[in-house]
Amino acid sequence: MTSRNYSATIVIDPRGTDGSSSEMIPKLTEIIAQSEGEVLKVQELGQHDFAYPTKKEFTRGTYLQFDIS
């Protein structure tokens, strides 16, 4: 069976106290591993404003990019 490579960008809500991006990376890596995936690389892309926010109180997010096999 051949493995395929994917790139997934995940946006985290920075407003809550659910944890910072450094706490979320191991949790998301574990979820990917449980689905028989392998995380090759993780990049923290920082916080960015949304071009079209859907809620007034949620106008920006923290972006994480995962390279997955």
PDB file of N, CA, C, O and CB in Angstrom:
ATOM      1  N   MET A   1       0.838  -1.176   0.000  1.00  0.00           N
ATOM      2  CA  MET A   1       0.000   0.000   0.000  1.00  0.00           C
ATOM      3  C   MET A   1       0.887   1.244   0.000  1.00  0.00           C
ATOM      4  O   MET A   1       1.822   1.341   0.795  1.00  0.00           O
ATOM      5  CB  MET A   1      -0.956  -0.005   1.215  1.00  0.00           C
ATOM      6  N   THR A   2       0.601   2.177  -0.873  1.00  0.00           N
ATOM      7  CA  THR A   2       1.390   3.392  -0.939  1.00  0.00           C
ATOM      8  C   THR A   2       0.836   4.424   0.033  1.00  0.00           C
ATOM      9  O   THR A   2      -0.373   4.508   0.247  1.00  0.00           O
ATOM     10  CB  THR A   2       1.410   3.950  -2.370  1.00  0.00           C
ATOM     11  N   SER A   3       1.731   5.202   0.613  1.00  0.00           N
ATOM     12  CA  SER A   3       1.284   6.255   1.517  1.00  0.00           C
ATOM     13  C   SER A   3       1.145   7.555   0.724  1.00  0.00           C
ATOM     14  O   SER A   3       1.886   7.810  -0.225  1.00  0.00           O
ATOM     15  CB  SER A   3       2.277   6.430   2.712  1.00  0.00           C
ATOM     16  N   ARG A   4       0.204   8.341   1.128  1.00  0.00           N
ATOM     17  CA  ARG A   4      -0.032   9.628   0.485  1.00  0.00           C
ATOM     18  C   ARG A   4       0.269  10.726   1.479  1.00  0.00           C
ATOM     19  O   ARG A   4       0.091  10.551   2.684  1.00  0.00           O
ATOM     20  CB  ARG A   4      -1.487   9.741  -0.040  1.00  0.00           C
ATOM     21  N   ASN A   5       0.722  11.848   0.978  1.00  0.00           N
ATOM     22  CA  ASN A   5       1.054  12.986   1.821  1.00  0.00           C
ATOM     23  C   ASN A   5      -0.016  14.058   1.689  1.00  0.00           C
ATOM     24  O   ASN A   5      -0.512  14.332   0.596  1.00  0.00           O
ATOM     25  CB  ASN A   5       2.434  13.554   1.454  1.00  0.00           C
ATOM     26  N   TYR A   6      -0.361  14.655   2.813  1.00  0.00           N
ATOM     27  CA  TYR A   6      -1.384  15.683   2.868  1.00  0.00           C
ATOM     28  C   TYR A   6      -0.868  16.868   3.674  1.00  0.00           C
ATOM     29  O   TYR A   6       0.039  16.737   4.497  1.00  0.00           O
ATOM     30  CB  TYR A   6      -2.689  15.128   3.479  1.00  0.00           C
ATOM     31  N   SER A   7      -1.464  18.022   3.419  1.00  0.00           N
ATOM     32  CA  SER A   7      -1.182  19.214   4.199  1.00  0.00           C
ATOM     33  C   SER A   7      -2.516  19.713   4.743  1.00  0.00           C
ATOM     34  O   SER A   7      -3.447  19.970   3.979  1.00  0.00           O
ATOM     35  CB  SER A   7      -0.453  20.317   3.340  1.00  0.00           C
ATOM     36  N   ALA A   8      -2.607  19.850   6.062  1.00  0.00           N
ATOM     37  CA  ALA A   8      -3.848  20.286   6.704  1.00  0.00           C
ATOM     38  C   ALA A   8      -3.576  21.557   7.509  1.00  0.00           C
ATOM     39  O   ALA A   8      -2.650  21.605   8.318  1.00  0.00           O
ATOM     40  CB  ALA A   8      -4.429  19.163   7.620  1.00  0.00           C
ATOM     41  N   THR A   9      -4.389  22.574   7.277  1.00  0.00           N
ATOM     42  CA  THR A   9      -4.295  23.809   8.049  1.00  0.00           C
ATOM     43  C   THR A   9      -5.448  23.831   9.037  1.00  0.00           C
ATOM     44  O   THR A   9      -6.612  23.711   8.656  1.00  0.00           O
ATOM     45  CB  THR A   9      -4.320  25.071   7.121  1.00  0.00           C
ATOM     46  N   ILE A  10      -5.113  23.986  10.307  1.00  0.00           N
ATOM     47  CA  ILE A  10      -6.098  23.989  11.381  1.00  0.00           C
ATOM     48  C   ILE A  10      -6.078  25.358  12.043  1.00  0.00           C
ATOM     49  O   ILE A  10      -5.013  25.884  12.366  1.00  0.00           O
ATOM     50  CB  ILE A  10      -5.814  22.858  12.418  1.00  0.00           C
ATOM     51  N   VAL A  11      -7.266  25.935  12.244  1.00  0.00           N
ATOM     52  CA  VAL A  11      -7.384  27.251  12.875  1.00  0.00           C
ATOM     53  C   VAL A  11      -7.905  27.060  14.284  1.00  0.00           C
ATOM     54  O   VAL A  11      -8.932  26.414  14.494  1.00  0.00           O
ATOM     55  CB  VAL A  11      -8.319  28.196  12.060  1.00  0.00           C
ATOM     56  N   ILE A  12      -7.196  27.625  15.249  1.00  0.00           N
ATOM     57  CA  ILE A  12      -7.551  27.520  16.663  1.00  0.00           C
ATOM     58  C   ILE A  12      -8.084  28.864  17.137  1.00  0.00           C
ATOM     59  O   ILE A  12      -7.546  29.915  16.787  1.00  0.00           O
ATOM     60  CB  ILE A  12      -6.329  27.075  17.522  1.00  0.00           C
ATOM     61  N   ASP A  13      -9.140  28.821  17.929  1.00  0.00           N
ATOM     62  CA  ASP A  13      -9.720  30.027  18.515  1.00  0.00           C
ATOM     63  C   ASP A  13      -8.824  30.503  19.658  1.00  0.00           C
ATOM     64  O   ASP A  13      -8.709  29.808  20.668  1.00  0.00           O
ATOM     65  CB  ASP A  13     -11.175  29.761  19.020  1.00  0.00           C
ATOM     66  N   PRO A  14      -8.184  31.675  19.526  1.00  0.00           N
ATOM     67  CA  PRO A  14      -7.254  32.131  20.573  1.00  0.00           C
ATOM     68  C   PRO A  14      -7.937  32.779  21.765  1.00  0.00           C
ATOM     69  O   PRO A  14      -7.259  33.111  22.738  1.00  0.00           O
ATOM     70  CB  PRO A  14      -6.279  33.102  19.991  1.00  0.00           C
ATOM     71  N   ARG A  15      -9.252  32.974  21.730  1.00  0.00           N
ATOM     72  CA  ARG A  15      -9.949  33.698  22.796  1.00  0.00           C
ATOM     73  C   ARG A  15     -10.117  32.885  24.059  1.00  0.00           C
ATOM     74  O   ARG A  15     -10.020  33.428  25.160  1.00  0.00           O
ATOM     75  CB  ARG A  15     -11.292  34.141  22.317  1.00  0.00           C
ATOM     76  N   GLY A  16     -10.365  31.607  23.927  1.00  0.00           N
ATOM     77  CA  GLY A  16     -10.707  30.776  25.074  1.00  0.00           C
ATOM     78  C   GLY A  16      -9.507  30.388  25.915  1.00  0.00           C
ATOM     79  O   GLY A  16      -8.361  30.677  25.574  1.00  0.00           O
ATOM     80  N   THR A  17      -9.796  29.737  27.001  1.00  0.00           N
ATOM     81  CA  THR A  17      -8.746  29.255  27.899  1.00  0.00           C
ATOM     82  C   THR A  17      -8.529  27.762  27.697  1.00  0.00           C
ATOM     83  O   THR A  17      -8.013  27.083  28.584  1.00  0.00           O
ATOM     84  CB  THR A  17      -9.104  29.552  29.371  1.00  0.00           C
ATOM     85  N   ASP A  18      -8.924  27.244  26.526  1.00  0.00           N
ATOM     86  CA  ASP A  18      -8.802  25.815  26.263  1.00  0.00           C
ATOM     87  C   ASP A  18      -7.359  25.383  26.033  1.00  0.00           C
ATOM     88  O   ASP A  18      -7.085  24.186  25.950  1.00  0.00           O
ATOM     89  CB  ASP A  18      -9.639  25.442  25.066  1.00  0.00           C
ATOM     90  N   GLY A  19      -6.445  26.317  25.929  1.00  0.00           N
ATOM     91  CA  GLY A  19      -5.049  25.960  25.730  1.00  0.00           C
ATOM     92  C   GLY A  19      -4.441  26.735  24.587  1.00  0.00           C
ATOM     93  O   GLY A  19      -5.133  27.187  23.675  1.00  0.00           O
ATOM     94  N   SER A  20      -3.145  26.878  24.656  1.00  0.00           N
ATOM     95  CA  SER A  20      -2.445  27.581  23.595  1.00  0.00           C
ATOM     96  C   SER A  20      -2.113  26.608  22.476  1.00  0.00           C
ATOM     97  O   SER A  20      -2.371  25.409  22.581  1.00  0.00           O
ATOM     98  CB  SER A  20      -1.167  28.255  24.132  1.00  0.00           C
ATOM     99  N   SER A  21      -1.536  27.140  21.402  1.00  0.00           N
ATOM    100  CA  SER A  21      -1.197  26.278  20.268  1.00  0.00           C
ATOM    101  C   SER A  21      -0.129  25.254  20.657  1.00  0.00           C
ATOM    102  O   SER A  21      -0.120  24.145  20.123  1.00  0.00           O
ATOM    103  CB  SER A  21      -0.711  27.125  19.079  1.00  0.00           C
ATOM    104  N   SER A  22       0.768  25.607  21.575  1.00  0.00           N
ATOM    105  CA  SER A  22       1.795  24.652  21.996  1.00  0.00           C
ATOM    106  C   SER A  22       1.191  23.480  22.774  1.00  0.00           C
ATOM    107  O   SER A  22       1.777  22.398  22.812  1.00  0.00           O
ATOM    108  CB  SER A  22       2.850  25.356  22.853  1.00  0.00           C
ATOM    109  N   GLU A  23       0.021  23.688  23.395  1.00  0.00           N
ATOM    110  CA  GLU A  23      -0.662  22.591  24.079  1.00  0.00           C
ATOM    111  C   GLU A  23      -1.524  21.784  23.109  1.00  0.00           C
ATOM    112  O   GLU A  23      -1.761  20.596  23.331  1.00  0.00           O
ATOM    113  CB  GLU A  23      -1.524  23.134  25.223  1.00  0.00           C
ATOM    114  N   MET A  24      -1.990  22.417  22.047  1.00  0.00           N
ATOM    115  CA  MET A  24      -2.877  21.745  21.096  1.00  0.00           C
ATOM    116  C   MET A  24      -2.122  20.846  20.124  1.00  0.00           C
ATOM    117  O   MET A  24      -2.680  19.852  19.660  1.00  0.00           O
ATOM    118  CB  MET A  24      -3.671  22.770  20.320  1.00  0.00           C
ATOM    119  N   ILE A  25      -0.884  21.163  19.807  1.00  0.00           N
ATOM    120  CA  ILE A  25      -0.115  20.390  18.827  1.00  0.00           C
ATOM    121  C   ILE A  25       0.024  18.928  19.249  1.00  0.00           C
ATOM    122  O   ILE A  25      -0.250  18.052  18.429  1.00  0.00           O
ATOM    123  CB  ILE A  25       1.271  21.011  18.635  1.00  0.00           C
ATOM    124  N   PRO A  26       0.439  18.610  20.491  1.00  0.00           N
ATOM    125  CA  PRO A  26       0.524  17.189  20.872  1.00  0.00           C
ATOM    126  C   PRO A  26      -0.824  16.480  20.850  1.00  0.00           C
ATOM    127  O   PRO A  26      -0.898  15.304  20.493  1.00  0.00           O
ATOM    128  CB  PRO A  26       1.126  17.063  22.251  1.00  0.00           C
ATOM    129  N   LYS A  27      -1.898  17.185  21.230  1.00  0.00           N
ATOM    130  CA  LYS A  27      -3.228  16.567  21.214  1.00  0.00           C
ATOM    131  C   LYS A  27      -3.649  16.234  19.783  1.00  0.00           C
ATOM    132  O   LYS A  27      -4.153  15.143  19.517  1.00  0.00           O
ATOM    133  CB  LYS A  27      -4.269  17.502  21.872  1.00  0.00           C
ATOM    134  N   LEU A  28      -3.440  17.172  18.869  1.00  0.00           N
ATOM    135  CA  LEU A  28      -3.816  16.933  17.475  1.00  0.00           C
ATOM    136  C   LEU A  28      -2.937  15.861  16.843  1.00  0.00           C
ATOM    137  O   LEU A  28      -3.420  15.064  16.039  1.00  0.00           O
ATOM    138  CB  LEU A  28      -3.721  18.230  16.667  1.00  0.00           C
ATOM    139  N   THR A  29      -1.655  15.829  17.195  1.00  0.00           N
ATOM    140  CA  THR A  29      -0.744  14.803  16.691  1.00  0.00           C
ATOM    141  C   THR A  29      -1.201  13.424  17.150  1.00  0.00           C
ATOM    142  O   THR A  29      -1.135  12.460  16.387  1.00  0.00           O
ATOM    143  CB  THR A  29       0.700  15.075  17.162  1.00  0.00           C
ATOM    144  N   GLU A  30      -1.661  13.327  18.383  1.00  0.00           N
ATOM    145  CA  GLU A  30      -2.147  12.050  18.918  1.00  0.00           C
ATOM    146  C   GLU A  30      -3.412  11.593  18.188  1.00  0.00           C
ATOM    147  O   GLU A  30      -3.564  10.409  17.886  1.00  0.00           O
ATOM    148  CB  GLU A  30      -2.426  12.173  20.428  1.00  0.00           C
ATOM    149  N   ILE A  31      -4.310  12.524  17.907  1.00  0.00           N
ATOM    150  CA  ILE A  31      -5.541  12.192  17.176  1.00  0.00           C
ATOM    151  C   ILE A  31      -5.205  11.682  15.782  1.00  0.00           C
ATOM    152  O   ILE A  31      -5.817  10.726  15.307  1.00  0.00           O
ATOM    153  CB  ILE A  31      -6.475  13.423  17.083  1.00  0.00           C
ATOM    154  N   ILE A  32      -4.245  12.306  15.128  1.00  0.00           N
ATOM    155  CA  ILE A  32      -3.829  11.872  13.789  1.00  0.00           C
ATOM    156  C   ILE A  32      -3.203  10.486  13.858  1.00  0.00           C
ATOM    157  O   ILE A  32      -3.453   9.653  12.987  1.00  0.00           O
ATOM    158  CB  ILE A  32      -2.834  12.881  13.169  1.00  0.00           C
ATOM    159  N   ALA A  33      -2.392  10.227  14.880  1.00  0.00           N
ATOM    160  CA  ALA A  33      -1.750   8.918  15.034  1.00  0.00           C
ATOM    161  C   ALA A  33      -2.789   7.823  15.292  1.00  0.00           C
ATOM    162  O   ALA A  33      -2.616   6.694  14.833  1.00  0.00           O
ATOM    163  CB  ALA A  33      -0.724   8.955  16.185  1.00  0.00           C
ATOM    164  N   GLN A  34      -3.853   8.137  16.013  1.00  0.00           N
ATOM    165  CA  GLN A  34      -4.911   7.163  16.267  1.00  0.00           C
ATOM    166  C   GLN A  34      -5.650   6.789  14.982  1.00  0.00           C
ATOM    167  O   GLN A  34      -6.252   5.719  14.894  1.00  0.00           O
ATOM    168  CB  GLN A  34      -5.898   7.714  17.294  1.00  0.00           C
ATOM    169  N   SER A  35      -5.599   7.673  13.995  1.00  0.00           N
ATOM    170  CA  SER A  35      -6.251   7.414  12.702  1.00  0.00           C
ATOM    171  C   SER A  35      -5.268   6.836  11.694  1.00  0.00           C
ATOM    172  O   SER A  35      -5.481   6.926  10.485  1.00  0.00           O
ATOM    173  CB  SER A  35      -6.869   8.702  12.144  1.00  0.00           C
ATOM    174  N   GLU A  36      -4.191   6.243  12.199  1.00  0.00           N
ATOM    175  CA  GLU A  36      -3.153   5.605  11.391  1.00  0.00           C
ATOM    176  C   GLU A  36      -2.410   6.592  10.491  1.00  0.00           C
ATOM    177  O   GLU A  36      -1.940   6.219   9.417  1.00  0.00           O
ATOM    178  CB  GLU A  36      -3.765   4.515  10.544  1.00  0.00           C
ATOM    179  N   GLY A  37      -2.303   7.841  10.922  1.00  0.00           N
ATOM    180  CA  GLY A  37      -1.544   8.848  10.196  1.00  0.00           C
ATOM    181  C   GLY A  37      -0.236   9.130  10.910  1.00  0.00           C
ATOM    182  O   GLY A  37      -0.060   8.780  12.077  1.00  0.00           O
ATOM    183  N   GLU A  38       0.665   9.759  10.201  1.00  0.00           N
ATOM    184  CA  GLU A  38       1.960  10.132  10.773  1.00  0.00           C
ATOM    185  C   GLU A  38       2.212  11.595  10.474  1.00  0.00           C
ATOM    186  O   GLU A  38       2.181  12.013   9.316  1.00  0.00           O
ATOM    187  CB  GLU A  38       3.112   9.243  10.209  1.00  0.00           C
ATOM    188  N   VAL A  39       2.463  12.382  11.523  1.00  0.00           N
ATOM    189  CA  VAL A  39       2.751  13.800  11.355  1.00  0.00           C
ATOM    190  C   VAL A  39       4.228  13.947  11.002  1.00  0.00           C
ATOM    191  O   VAL A  39       5.106  13.552  11.770  1.00  0.00           O
ATOM    192  CB  VAL A  39       2.392  14.612  12.647  1.00  0.00           C
ATOM    193  N   LEU A  40       4.485  14.520   9.831  1.00  0.00           N
ATOM    194  CA  LEU A  40       5.854  14.702   9.368  1.00  0.00           C
ATOM    195  C   LEU A  40       6.435  16.032   9.836  1.00  0.00           C
ATOM    196  O   LEU A  40       7.614  16.118  10.181  1.00  0.00           O
ATOM    197  CB  LEU A  40       5.909  14.616   7.854  1.00  0.00           C
ATOM    198  N   LYS A  41       5.590  17.076   9.843  1.00  0.00           N
ATOM    199  CA  LYS A  41       6.077  18.403  10.211  1.00  0.00           C
ATOM    200  C   LYS A  41       4.894  19.251  10.669  1.00  0.00           C
ATOM    201  O   LYS A  41       3.786  19.109  10.153  1.00  0.00           O
ATOM    202  CB  LYS A  41       6.820  19.081   9.019  1.00  0.00           C
ATOM    203  N   VAL A  42       5.136  20.137  11.644  1.00  0.00           N
ATOM    204  CA  VAL A  42       4.119  21.071  12.126  1.00  0.00           C
ATOM    205  C   VAL A  42       4.716  22.467  12.079  1.00  0.00           C
ATOM    206  O   VAL A  42       5.834  22.693  12.543  1.00  0.00           O
ATOM    207  CB  VAL A  42       3.636  20.707  13.578  1.00  0.00           C
ATOM    208  N   GLN A  43       3.960  23.399  11.515  1.00  0.00           N
ATOM    209  CA  GLN A  43       4.385  24.795  11.478  1.00  0.00           C
ATOM    210  C   GLN A  43       3.337  25.647  12.172  1.00  0.00           C
ATOM    211  O   GLN A  43       2.144  25.525  11.893  1.00  0.00           O
ATOM    212  CB  GLN A  43       4.610  25.276  10.018  1.00  0.00           C
ATOM    213  N   GLU A  44       3.783  26.512  13.079  1.00  0.00           N
ATOM    214  CA  GLU A  44       2.891  27.502  13.673  1.00  0.00           C
ATOM    215  C   GLU A  44       2.956  28.735  12.790  1.00  0.00           C
ATOM    216  O   GLU A  44       4.004  29.373  12.684  1.00  0.00           O
ATOM    217  CB  GLU A  44       3.284  27.833  15.166  1.00  0.00           C
ATOM    218  N   LEU A  45       1.847  29.071  12.161  1.00  0.00           N
ATOM    219  CA  LEU A  45       1.815  30.185  11.219  1.00  0.00           C
ATOM    220  C   LEU A  45       1.409  31.498  11.874  1.00  0.00           C
ATOM    221  O   LEU A  45       1.363  32.532  11.208  1.00  0.00           O
ATOM    222  CB  LEU A  45       0.871  29.873  10.089  1.00  0.00           C
ATOM    223  N   GLY A  46       1.115  31.470  13.162  1.00  0.00           N
ATOM    224  CA  GLY A  46       0.781  32.694  13.895  1.00  0.00           C
ATOM    225  C   GLY A  46      -0.688  33.054  13.821  1.00  0.00           C
ATOM    226  O   GLY A  46      -1.505  32.309  13.280  1.00  0.00           O
ATOM    227  N   GLN A  47      -1.009  34.222  14.380  1.00  0.00           N
ATOM    228  CA  GLN A  47      -2.393  34.684  14.379  1.00  0.00           C
ATOM    229  C   GLN A  47      -2.619  35.598  13.183  1.00  0.00           C
ATOM    230  O   GLN A  47      -1.774  36.423  12.836  1.00  0.00           O
ATOM    231  CB  GLN A  47      -2.736  35.418  15.702  1.00  0.00           C
ATOM    232  N   HIS A  48      -3.783  35.427  12.562  1.00  0.00           N
ATOM    233  CA  HIS A  48      -4.147  36.238  11.407  1.00  0.00           C
ATOM    234  C   HIS A  48      -5.607  36.626  11.514  1.00  0.00           C
ATOM    235  O   HIS A  48      -6.425  35.869  12.037  1.00  0.00           O
ATOM    236  CB  HIS A  48      -3.876  35.482  10.086  1.00  0.00           C
ATOM    237  N   ASP A  49      -5.934  37.824  11.011  1.00  0.00           N
ATOM    238  CA  ASP A  49      -7.323  38.267  10.947  1.00  0.00           C
ATOM    239  C   ASP A  49      -8.033  37.541   9.821  1.00  0.00           C
ATOM    240  O   ASP A  49      -7.442  37.256   8.779  1.00  0.00           O
ATOM    241  CB  ASP A  49      -7.410  39.798  10.749  1.00  0.00           C
ATOM    242  N   PHE A  50      -9.299  37.245  10.037  1.00  0.00           N
ATOM    243  CA  PHE A  50     -10.116  36.633   8.991  1.00  0.00           C
ATOM    244  C   PHE A  50     -10.529  37.710   7.992  1.00  0.00           C
ATOM    245  O   PHE A  50     -10.797  38.847   8.381  1.00  0.00           O
ATOM    246  CB  PHE A  50     -11.370  35.927   9.596  1.00  0.00           C
ATOM    247  N   ALA A  51     -10.581  37.360   6.716  1.00  0.00           N
ATOM    248  CA  ALA A  51     -11.028  38.298   5.692  1.00  0.00           C
ATOM    249  C   ALA A  51     -12.516  38.599   5.861  1.00  0.00           C
ATOM    250  O   ALA A  51     -12.949  39.739   5.693  1.00  0.00           O
ATOM    251  CB  ALA A  51     -10.749  37.735   4.284  1.00  0.00           C
ATOM    252  N   TYR A  52     -13.293  37.566   6.194  1.00  0.00           N
ATOM    253  CA  TYR A  52     -14.736  37.712   6.379  1.00  0.00           C
ATOM    254  C   TYR A  52     -15.153  37.024   7.676  1.00  0.00           C
ATOM    255  O   TYR A  52     -15.592  35.874   7.657  1.00  0.00           O
ATOM    256  CB  TYR A  52     -15.513  37.120   5.170  1.00  0.00           C
ATOM    257  N   PRO A  53     -15.017  37.731   8.812  1.00  0.00           N
ATOM    258  CA  PRO A  53     -15.405  37.103  10.079  1.00  0.00           C
ATOM    259  C   PRO A  53     -16.910  36.837  10.114  1.00  0.00           C
ATOM    260  O   PRO A  53     -17.713  37.660   9.675  1.00  0.00           O
ATOM    261  CB  PRO A  53     -14.995  37.993  11.271  1.00  0.00           C
ATOM    262  N   THR A  54     -17.267  35.681  10.642  1.00  0.00           N
ATOM    263  CA  THR A  54     -18.674  35.320  10.733  1.00  0.00           C
ATOM    264  C   THR A  54     -19.312  35.790  12.037  1.00  0.00           C
ATOM    265  O   THR A  54     -20.534  35.907  12.128  1.00  0.00           O
ATOM    266  CB  THR A  54     -18.830  33.825  10.600  1.00  0.00           C
ATOM    267  N   LYS A  55     -18.487  36.057  13.037  1.00  0.00           N
ATOM    268  CA  LYS A  55     -18.980  36.569  14.314  1.00  0.00           C
ATOM    269  C   LYS A  55     -18.137  37.776  14.709  1.00  0.00           C
ATOM    270  O   LYS A  55     -16.932  37.807  14.457  1.00  0.00           O
ATOM    271  CB  LYS A  55     -18.935  35.465  15.425  1.00  0.00           C
ATOM    272  N   LYS A  56     -18.767  38.764  15.325  1.00  0.00           N
ATOM    273  CA  LYS A  56     -18.053  39.987  15.706  1.00  0.00           C
ATOM    274  C   LYS A  56     -16.955  39.709  16.731  1.00  0.00           C
ATOM    275  O   LYS A  56     -15.912  40.363  16.714  1.00  0.00           O
ATOM    276  CB  LYS A  56     -19.032  41.014  16.266  1.00  0.00           C
ATOM    277  N   GLU A  57     -17.185  38.746  17.620  1.00  0.00           N
ATOM    278  CA  GLU A  57     -16.217  38.477  18.682  1.00  0.00           C
ATOM    279  C   GLU A  57     -15.127  37.488  18.249  1.00  0.00           C
ATOM    280  O   GLU A  57     -14.183  37.245  19.000  1.00  0.00           O
ATOM    281  CB  GLU A  57     -16.937  37.941  19.906  1.00  0.00           C
ATOM    282  N   PHE A  58     -15.250  36.920  17.054  1.00  0.00           N
ATOM    283  CA  PHE A  58     -14.264  35.946  16.558  1.00  0.00           C
ATOM    284  C   PHE A  58     -13.726  36.446  15.222  1.00  0.00           C
ATOM    285  O   PHE A  58     -14.189  36.038  14.157  1.00  0.00           O
ATOM    286  CB  PHE A  58     -14.898  34.511  16.404  1.00  0.00           C
ATOM    287  N   THR A  59     -12.728  37.345  15.300  1.00  0.00           N
ATOM    288  CA  THR A  59     -12.223  38.005  14.092  1.00  0.00           C
ATOM    289  C   THR A  59     -10.835  37.533  13.676  1.00  0.00           C
ATOM    290  O   THR A  59     -10.350  37.897  12.605  1.00  0.00           O
ATOM    291  CB  THR A  59     -12.194  39.490  14.303  1.00  0.00           C
ATOM    292  N   ARG A  60     -10.197  36.729  14.514  1.00  0.00           N
ATOM    293  CA  ARG A  60      -8.855  36.228  14.184  1.00  0.00           C
ATOM    294  C   ARG A  60      -8.659  34.846  14.761  1.00  0.00           C
ATOM    295  O   ARG A  60      -9.355  34.440  15.691  1.00  0.00           O
ATOM    296  CB  ARG A  60      -7.764  37.179  14.709  1.00  0.00           C
ATOM    297  N   GLY A  61      -7.693  34.118  14.193  1.00  0.00           N
ATOM    298  CA  GLY A  61      -7.419  32.770  14.660  1.00  0.00           C
ATOM    299  C   GLY A  61      -5.936  32.456  14.593  1.00  0.00           C
ATOM    300  O   GLY A  61      -5.181  33.126  13.888  1.00  0.00           O
ATOM    301  N   THR A  62      -5.524  31.438  15.326  1.00  0.00           N
ATOM    302  CA  THR A  62      -4.157  30.953  15.300  1.00  0.00           C
ATOM    303  C   THR A  62      -4.097  29.790  14.316  1.00  0.00           C
ATOM    304  O   THR A  62      -4.846  28.822  14.445  1.00  0.00           O
ATOM    305  CB  THR A  62      -3.673  30.524  16.726  1.00  0.00           C
ATOM    306  N   TYR A  63      -3.209  29.887  13.340  1.00  0.00           N
ATOM    307  CA  TYR A  63      -3.116  28.906  12.270  1.00  0.00           C
ATOM    308  C   TYR A  63      -1.970  27.917  12.520  1.00  0.00           C
ATOM    309  O   TYR A  63      -0.851  28.311  12.848  1.00  0.00           O
ATOM    310  CB  TYR A  63      -2.923  29.611  10.927  1.00  0.00           C
ATOM    311  N   LEU A  64      -2.275  26.631  12.356  1.00  0.00           N
ATOM    312  CA  LEU A  64      -1.281  25.559  12.457  1.00  0.00           C
ATOM    313  C   LEU A  64      -1.348  24.767  11.166  1.00  0.00           C
ATOM    314  O   LEU A  64      -2.436  24.455  10.683  1.00  0.00           O
ATOM    315  CB  LEU A  64      -1.533  24.634  13.712  1.00  0.00           C
ATOM    316  N   GLN A  65      -0.177  24.436  10.594  1.00  0.00           N
ATOM    317  CA  GLN A  65      -0.153  23.628   9.384  1.00  0.00           C
ATOM    318  C   GLN A  65       0.552  22.310   9.679  1.00  0.00           C
ATOM    319  O   GLN A  65       1.687  22.288  10.156  1.00  0.00           O
ATOM    320  CB  GLN A  65       0.547  24.382   8.223  1.00  0.00           C
ATOM    321  N   PHE A  66      -0.149  21.203   9.385  1.00  0.00           N
ATOM    322  CA  PHE A  66       0.356  19.863   9.607  1.00  0.00           C
ATOM    323  C   PHE A  66       0.658  19.209   8.266  1.00  0.00           C
ATOM    324  O   PHE A  66      -0.191  19.213   7.374  1.00  0.00           O
ATOM    325  CB  PHE A  66      -0.653  19.021  10.416  1.00  0.00           C
ATOM    326  N   ASP A  67       1.847  18.650   8.110  1.00  0.00           N
ATOM    327  CA  ASP A  67       2.163  17.796   6.967  1.00  0.00           C
ATOM    328  C   ASP A  67       2.010  16.362   7.455  1.00  0.00           C
ATOM    329  O   ASP A  67       2.687  15.940   8.393  1.00  0.00           O
ATOM    330  CB  ASP A  67       3.621  18.074   6.394  1.00  0.00           C
ATOM    331  N   ILE A  68       1.112  15.614   6.807  1.00  0.00           N
ATOM    332  CA  ILE A  68       0.704  14.288   7.286  1.00  0.00           C
ATOM    333  C   ILE A  68       0.945  13.252   6.214  1.00  0.00           C
ATOM    334  O   ILE A  68       0.757  13.515   5.026  1.00  0.00           O
ATOM    335  CB  ILE A  68      -0.777  14.283   7.705  1.00  0.00           C
ATOM    336  N   SER A  69       1.363  12.075   6.635  1.00  0.00           N
ATOM    337  CA  SER A  69       1.515  10.946   5.719  1.00  0.00           C
ATOM    338  C   SER A  69       0.544   9.862   6.116  1.00  0.00           C
ATOM    339  O   SER A  69       0.498   8.810   5.477  1.00  0.00           O
ATOM    340  CB  SER A  69       2.966  10.409   5.720  1.00  0.00           C
TER     341      SER A  69
END
